Amino acid sequence: MDYLWAPWRMAYFEDPFPVEGCLFCWAPKQEDSPTNLVVYRGRHAYAMLNRYPYTSAHLMVVPYQHVDHLTGVTDEVLLDMMHLTQQALQVLQELYHPHGFNVGFNIGKAAGAGIIEHIHLHVVPRWPGDTNFMTTLAQARVLPEALEVTFTKVREAWHQRFPPPAS
């Protein structure tokens, strides 16, 4: 029998959310690091890595505004979110060379939202075979890169390609 060791995942099972309250309101108040996973900050939204990714470099674009539905944000916020999504696609394409992307919102529990009180847009790089027997049979994902490494690579590449807006 083969064993797949991933002892670093135990911290996620024991303490899945490192904060009280809304994770998406907490994250941008912290300094960017592998703790909060914020890789880039726009004027009205920011991008962060997903702590429980479907694939390597799974990002989320999140408005600073605490809102549970897309209809609750202004055009200005939506535009910033879309610009950050375009940038994310470019950065991830350059770094990871995926063959495709899934981009979208899960709004509400019935739609699969893990955090229902604060909307966020998923940017998921995809490769042929990334949903394989491990996901299907074992309900486990195998990620070839540590989250901290992904954080550093994505943050550095994004800031090089797109200097952050002035505060």
KAWOBEL-V865535 format. One line per field, one symbol per residue. phi: phi as a letter, one per 40 degrees, with the letter a starting at -180 (. if undefined). psi: psi as a letter, one per 20 degrees, with the letter a starting at -180 (. if undefined). A space follows every 50 residues. Layout:
# KAWOBEL-V865535
phi=???
psi=???
This chain:
# KAWOBEL-V865535
phi=.cbbcacccddcccacbcbcgcdcccdcccccacccgcbabccbaabacc cbccadgcbbbbccccacacccbccccdcccccccdcdcccccccbfcca abbibbbgcccgccbccacabcbbcbbdgcbbccccccfbbbbcbcdccd dccccccccccbddccc
psi=pqqopmhihhhhhhmhojqqbohihggiirpprigijohqpagirrpqqp hmqhrqkorpppqhpoqjqhijqrhgggggghghggggggghgggilrir qpprqooqghijphoiioqqppooqqqpjioahggggilqqopipqhhgg gggggggghghnpqqq.
